[in-house]
Amino acid sequence: MEQTARTRVSAALFRRPWLRDGLLLSAPGAWFVVIYLAALFLLFLSALWTVDSLSGKIVHSWTLSNFETLIKTPAYRTIALRTIGIAAAVTVTDIILAVPFAFYAARIAPKRLQAILFVAVLLPLWSSYLVRVFAWRLILAKDGILNWFIAQLGLGSLNIGYSNWAMWIVFSYIWLPFMILPVWAAIERVPDSYLEASADLGARGWRTFTGVLLPLILPGIVAGSIFTFSLTLGDFITPTLVGGAGSTFIGNVVYQEVGIANNVPFAAAFATVPLVVMGIYLLVARRLGAFEAL
């Protein structure tokens, strides 16, 4: 009897693929809706509330005053633009570094060297994020190894520690593996015959790269940029550890408003800025076919 019921259920699921897929995705789908979408809804909802200046309690009245403060206050506009600008600079830097490295690893390096390079890319990810940031903090400090090495060459010192330049360098290093791996995979999927045909038609190396290879690996580049851009956009630890007084990110303001000022509605309003930026970025990435390379 039990076997017959199982057979009937299996036959029903076999005849109805949509039902089978729905049951398969029901648990993760429910988790996504309850945990992720509900959290985003509450975030946007709390951004419309305010805090009573006398009691410090949250007032559940609908208002856009938090967003008006963000728009009208020059300091917050500067912080938002700084966060987006450094995230974009880190993304461009990682693209410039990742493309030639991934091309060499995927097309030129022998098989044994490919394995070594692959491990070298993953190796930094095996260590703690904080350890890597603190290591760069020591390297870029005024009395760090970078200034010592430059002084030995008779070139003075850079003194870029605790600045936006330091954040740019540290972010570019930390997120570089997340750019290399999608680009590497995209280059490996390009058939050799495409590059050979381009060379047979008389195209030189740069022409082959811009006209043949780059359009084919663009989804991989955009896929990697999703990681580098979004991870930089939402970070607040690196600006705290290696940034200076003028290196505040959106995440730092959100942390201060929640943990120090206890102004959760304003923190929620400011937290919507990277969410909106990433939403627009993901729409553009989808148009460029980046999700196919993830």
C-alpha positions as CSV (number, residue, x, y, z in Angstrom):
1,M,0.0,0.0,0.0
2,E,2.8,2.4,1.0
3,Q,4.7,1.5,-2.2
4,T,1.6,2.1,-4.3
5,A,1.2,5.6,-2.8
6,R,4.9,6.4,-3.5
7,T,4.5,5.2,-7.1
8,R,1.4,7.4,-7.6
9,V,3.2,10.4,-6.1
10,S,6.3,9.8,-8.2
11,A,4.1,9.5,-11.4
12,A,2.2,12.7,-10.5
13,L,5.4,14.6,-10.0
14,F,6.8,13.2,-13.3
15,R,3.8,14.3,-15.3
16,R,3.9,17.7,-13.7
17,P,7.4,19.2,-13.8
18,W,6.2,22.6,-12.5
19,L,4.9,20.9,-9.4
20,R,8.1,19.1,-8.8
21,D,10.2,22.2,-9.3
22,G,7.8,24.2,-7.0
23,L,8.2,21.7,-4.2
24,L,11.9,21.6,-4.7
25,L,12.2,25.4,-4.4
26,S,9.5,25.9,-1.7
27,A,11.8,25.7,1.3
28,P,14.6,28.0,0.0
29,G,11.9,30.3,-1.6
30,A,10.1,30.6,1.7
31,W,13.5,31.3,3.5
32,F,14.3,34.0,0.8
33,V,10.9,35.7,1.2
34,V,10.7,35.6,5.0
35,I,14.4,36.4,5.8
36,Y,15.6,38.6,2.9
37,L,12.6,40.3,1.4
38,A,10.9,40.8,4.8
39,A,14.1,42.4,6.1
40,L,14.3,44.7,3.2
41,F,10.7,45.7,3.6
42,L,11.3,46.5,7.3
43,L,14.4,48.5,6.4
44,F,12.4,50.7,4.0
45,L,9.6,50.9,6.4
46,S,11.8,52.0,9.3
47,A,13.4,54.6,7.1
48,L,10.1,56.5,7.0
49,W,10.0,56.8,10.8
50,T,11.6,59.3,13.1
51,V,13.2,59.5,16.6
52,D,11.7,61.7,19.3
53,S,14.4,64.2,20.2
54,L,13.4,64.3,23.9
55,S,12.6,60.6,24.7
56,G,14.8,59.0,22.1
57,K,12.0,56.6,21.2
58,I,11.0,55.8,17.6
59,V,7.9,57.6,16.4
60,H,5.9,55.5,14.0
61,S,4.7,58.3,11.8
62,W,5.2,58.4,8.0
63,T,7.7,61.1,6.9
64,L,10.4,61.6,4.3
65,S,12.5,63.8,6.6
66,N,15.3,61.3,6.8
67,F,15.7,61.3,3.0
68,E,15.4,65.1,3.0
69,T,18.3,65.3,5.5
70,L,20.4,63.0,3.2
71,I,19.8,65.1,0.2
72,K,20.1,68.6,1.8
73,T,23.2,67.9,4.0
74,P,26.4,68.3,2.0
75,A,28.4,66.0,4.4
76,Y,26.1,63.1,3.7
77,R,26.2,63.7,0.0
78,T,30.0,63.8,0.1
79,I,30.1,60.5,2.0
80,A,27.7,58.8,-0.5
81,L,29.7,60.1,-3.5
82,R,33.0,59.0,-1.8
83,T,31.7,55.5,-1.2
84,I,30.4,55.1,-4.8
85,G,33.5,56.7,-6.3
86,I,36.0,54.5,-4.4
87,A,33.9,51.4,-5.2
88,A,34.0,52.3,-8.9
89,A,37.8,53.0,-8.7
90,V,38.4,49.6,-7.0
91,T,36.3,47.9,-9.7
92,V,38.2,49.5,-12.6
93,T,41.5,48.7,-10.9
94,D,40.7,45.1,-10.4
95,I,39.5,44.8,-14.0
96,I,42.8,46.2,-15.2
97,L,44.8,43.7,-13.0
98,A,42.5,40.7,-13.5
99,V,42.2,40.6,-17.3
100,P,45.9,40.1,-18.2
101,F,46.5,37.8,-15.3
102,A,43.5,35.6,-16.2
103,F,44.4,35.6,-19.9
104,Y,47.9,34.4,-19.1
105,A,46.6,31.8,-16.6
106,A,43.9,30.5,-19.0
107,R,45.7,30.7,-22.4
108,I,49.5,30.8,-21.9
109,A,50.5,29.1,-18.7
110,P,51.3,25.4,-18.7
111,K,48.8,23.1,-16.8
112,R,51.1,22.8,-13.7
113,L,51.6,26.6,-13.5
114,Q,47.8,27.1,-13.9
115,A,47.2,25.0,-10.8
116,I,49.8,27.0,-8.9
117,L,48.3,30.3,-10.1
118,F,44.8,29.1,-9.1
119,V,46.0,28.3,-5.6
120,A,47.8,31.7,-5.4
121,V,44.5,33.4,-6.3
122,L,42.6,31.5,-3.6
123,L,45.3,31.6,-0.9
124,P,44.5,35.1,0.4
125,L,40.9,34.0,0.9
126,W,42.0,31.3,3.3
127,S,43.2,34.0,5.8
128,S,41.0,36.2,7.9
129,Y,39.7,39.5,6.4
130,L,40.9,41.4,9.4
131,V,44.4,39.9,9.2
132,R,44.8,41.1,5.6
133,V,43.5,44.6,6.4
134,F,45.8,44.9,9.5
135,A,48.8,43.6,7.4
136,W,48.2,46.4,4.8
137,R,47.7,48.9,7.7
138,L,51.3,48.0,8.8
139,I,52.6,48.2,5.3
140,L,51.1,51.6,4.5
141,A,51.8,53.2,7.9
142,K,54.2,56.1,8.2
143,D,56.9,53.9,9.6
144,G,55.8,50.9,7.6
145,I,57.7,48.7,5.1
146,L,56.5,50.7,2.1
147,N,57.9,54.0,3.3
148,W,61.1,52.3,4.5
149,F,61.7,50.7,1.1
150,I,61.1,53.9,-0.8
151,A,63.4,55.8,1.6
152,Q,66.1,53.2,0.8
153,L,65.8,54.1,-2.8
154,G,66.3,57.8,-2.0
155,L,62.8,58.7,-3.1
156,G,61.5,60.1,0.2
157,S,58.2,58.7,1.5
158,L,54.6,58.4,0.2
159,N,52.7,58.8,3.5
160,I,49.5,57.4,2.1
161,G,48.5,55.6,5.2
162,Y,45.1,56.5,6.7
163,S,43.8,58.1,3.5
164,N,41.5,57.4,0.6
165,W,44.5,56.2,-1.3
166,A,45.1,53.6,1.3
167,M,41.5,52.4,1.1
168,W,41.7,52.2,-2.6
169,I,44.9,50.0,-2.4
170,V,43.5,47.7,0.3
171,F,40.1,47.3,-1.3
172,S,41.7,46.5,-4.7
173,Y,43.9,43.8,-3.1
174,I,41.1,42.2,-1.0
175,W,38.5,41.9,-3.7
176,L,40.9,41.1,-6.6
177,P,40.3,37.3,-6.4
178,F,36.6,37.9,-6.9
179,M,37.3,39.6,-10.2
180,I,40.0,37.1,-11.4
181,L,37.9,34.0,-11.0
182,P,34.9,35.0,-13.2
183,V,37.2,36.5,-15.9
184,W,39.4,33.4,-15.8
185,A,36.3,31.2,-16.4
186,A,35.0,33.5,-19.1
187,I,38.3,33.4,-21.0
188,E,38.5,29.6,-20.7
189,R,35.1,29.3,-22.4
190,V,36.2,31.2,-25.5
191,P,37.0,28.7,-28.3
192,D,40.6,28.8,-29.6
193,S,39.2,28.8,-33.1
194,Y,37.8,32.3,-32.7
195,L,41.3,33.7,-31.8
196,E,42.9,31.7,-34.6
197,A,40.4,32.9,-37.2
198,S,41.0,36.5,-36.1
199,A,44.7,36.0,-36.6
200,D,44.2,34.4,-40.0
201,L,42.2,37.4,-41.1
202,G,45.2,39.6,-40.3
203,A,44.1,41.1,-37.0
204,R,46.9,41.9,-34.6
205,G,46.9,41.1,-30.9
206,W,45.2,44.3,-29.7
207,R,42.6,44.1,-32.5
208,T,41.8,40.5,-31.6
209,F,41.5,41.5,-27.9
210,T,39.2,44.4,-28.5
211,G,37.2,43.0,-31.3
212,V,36.9,39.3,-30.4
213,L,38.0,38.4,-26.9
214,L,36.7,41.4,-25.0
215,P,33.1,41.2,-26.1
216,L,33.1,37.5,-25.3
217,I,34.5,37.9,-21.8
218,L,32.5,41.0,-21.0
219,P,29.9,39.1,-19.0
220,G,32.6,37.6,-16.9
221,I,34.1,41.1,-16.3
222,V,30.7,42.5,-15.3
223,A,30.1,39.5,-13.1
224,G,33.3,40.1,-11.2
225,S,32.5,43.8,-11.0
226,I,29.3,42.9,-9.1
227,F,31.4,41.4,-6.3
228,T,34.0,44.1,-6.2
229,F,31.6,47.0,-6.4
230,S,29.0,45.7,-4.0
231,L,31.5,44.5,-1.4
232,T,33.3,47.8,-1.4
233,L,30.0,49.7,-1.3
234,G,28.9,48.0,1.8
235,D,32.1,47.8,3.8
236,F,32.8,49.8,6.9
237,I,35.7,47.9,8.5
238,T,38.4,48.9,6.0
239,P,37.6,52.6,6.2
240,T,37.7,52.4,10.0
241,L,41.1,50.6,10.1
242,V,43.0,52.2,7.2
243,G,41.0,55.3,6.3
244,G,41.6,58.8,7.7
245,A,39.3,61.4,9.1
246,G,38.0,62.2,5.6
247,S,37.5,58.5,4.7
248,T,34.0,57.8,6.1
249,F,31.8,55.4,4.2
250,I,28.1,54.9,4.2
251,G,28.6,51.8,6.4
252,N,30.4,53.9,9.0
253,V,27.6,56.4,9.2
254,V,25.0,53.6,9.5
255,Y,27.0,51.9,12.3
256,Q,27.4,55.2,14.2
257,E,23.7,56.0,13.9
258,V,22.7,52.6,15.1
259,G,25.3,51.9,17.8
260,I,26.1,55.4,19.0
261,A,23.3,57.9,18.2
262,N,20.5,55.3,18.4
263,N,18.9,56.8,15.3
264,V,17.7,53.6,13.5
265,P,15.4,55.4,11.1
266,F,18.1,57.6,9.7
267,A,20.5,54.7,9.5
268,A,17.9,52.8,7.6
269,A,17.4,55.7,5.2
270,F,21.1,56.0,4.5
271,A,21.4,52.2,4.1
272,T,18.9,52.4,1.2
273,V,21.4,54.4,-0.8
274,P,23.7,51.4,-1.6
275,L,20.7,49.2,-2.1
276,V,19.3,51.5,-4.8
277,V,22.7,51.9,-6.4
278,M,23.3,48.1,-6.5
279,G,19.7,47.6,-7.8
280,I,20.5,49.9,-10.8
281,Y,23.9,48.2,-11.2
282,L,22.4,44.7,-11.3
283,L,19.9,45.8,-13.9
284,V,22.7,47.0,-16.1
285,A,24.7,43.9,-15.4
286,R,21.7,41.7,-16.4
287,R,21.4,43.5,-19.7
288,L,25.1,42.8,-20.3
289,G,24.6,39.1,-19.6
290,A,26.7,39.0,-16.5
291,F,24.4,36.5,-14.7
292,E,25.3,33.9,-17.3
293,A,28.9,34.0,-16.1
294,L,28.2,33.7,-12.4
